Amino acid sequence: MSEYKLMKWSELKATLPPDSIARIDARFRETMSRLRLSDIREAVGHTQVELAAQLKLGQASVSKIESAADMYLSTLRRYIEAQGGERGEVAQALSVHAPQKPNTRTVGGSARVRNR
């Protein structure tokens, strides 16, 4: 029976050729761009009620966030961080979910992102 070594992604990534990393990153971005916020929440194992408690909001507010056509980047950041996401994961999520300039607008000095 062969043994498997558990590795951090950063360690595994360091052993891969650049073209493999590029393919993995492209596939990750494609997959993430199709996920809804509720899919991410469910994958983490949270309910809307649990997430609402973390965000100090009501469950209905979490439902609105998950079904919103657009939102502040700070709202998306708080949503991800409340589920245990860290700054790097937030940055990745923002880069995946941030649309091209035609769908981004500034409201009161804050950027808003339109969901796909």
N, C-alpha and C positions, 0 to 999 in steps of 0.2 A: 504494500500500500504506500503510495507516495504521500509525502507531507507537503502541506502548503504553508508558505510563510505569509503572514498578514503584513501588508506594507501600507504606509501612508501614500496617498496619491502623489504627493510631491516627490517621494522616493522612486515610485514606479515611473513617473513622468520623466525623471532624470535619466532613466535607462532606455527610453524610447527615441527612435529617430524623429527628426523634426516633421517629416511628412506624416507620420503616424499621429503625432500630437495635433497637427493641423486638422486631420480627418476627424479625430475624436472631438476636438473643440467645435468644429463645424456641426457635427452630429448633435452635440450637446446643445448648441445654440438653437438648432432647428427644433429639437424636442422641446426645449424650454419655451420657445416662442408659441408653441401650440397648447401649452398647459394653461389652465385657468388657475386663478389664485385658490379657488376651492380645491382643485386637484392637489396643489402643493400642501394645503392645510390637511387634507385627508391623508396624504402620504406620510406626513409627520405624525399623524394619529391624534390630531386635535379636533374637537367639535367647535362649532361657532360659539357656543356658550363659554367654553374654556378659553378660547382666543379673546373673546369679549372681556372676560375677567382680566386677562393679561394686559389688554389695552385700556382697561378702565372705561369700557363702553358697554352699551347694550348689545344683545345678540342681533337685533334688527340693524344696528349700525355696521356690524361685521358683514351681514348679508348685503347691505348697500355697497360696501367697499368691494366685495367680491363680484358684484354684478355691474359696477360702475363702468361707463364707457370711457371715462377719463378720470384721473386722480392726480393729486399732488405727489411729487416724488417723495416728499417727507412722509406721506401716508403709506406709500409702498414700503419705505424703509422701516417705519414703525411696525407694519404688518409682518414683515420678514423677521425683524429682530425679536418680536414677541413670540415667534415660533422657534427661537434659539439660533437664528441666523446671526452671523458675525459680519463685520464690516466688509470683508472680502466677498462673502456670499451676497451681501446686499449690492455691492458694486457690480458683481456678475449679473444679478437679477435685473438691476437697472439697465445694464448694457444690453441685455437680452430683450427687455420689455420696452426700452426707449425707442420710439419710432424715428423715422427720418424727419428732418426739419419741417416739412409741410404739415405734419400732424402735431407738432409741438407748439405751444403758445405760452406766452408769459402773462400771468394774471397777478397784478399787485406785486410784481417783483419776484414771483415764484413760478418756476417752470411747472407746467401741467403736461401729463402724458396721456395720450388717447390709447385705450386698449384696442387690440385688434379683434 
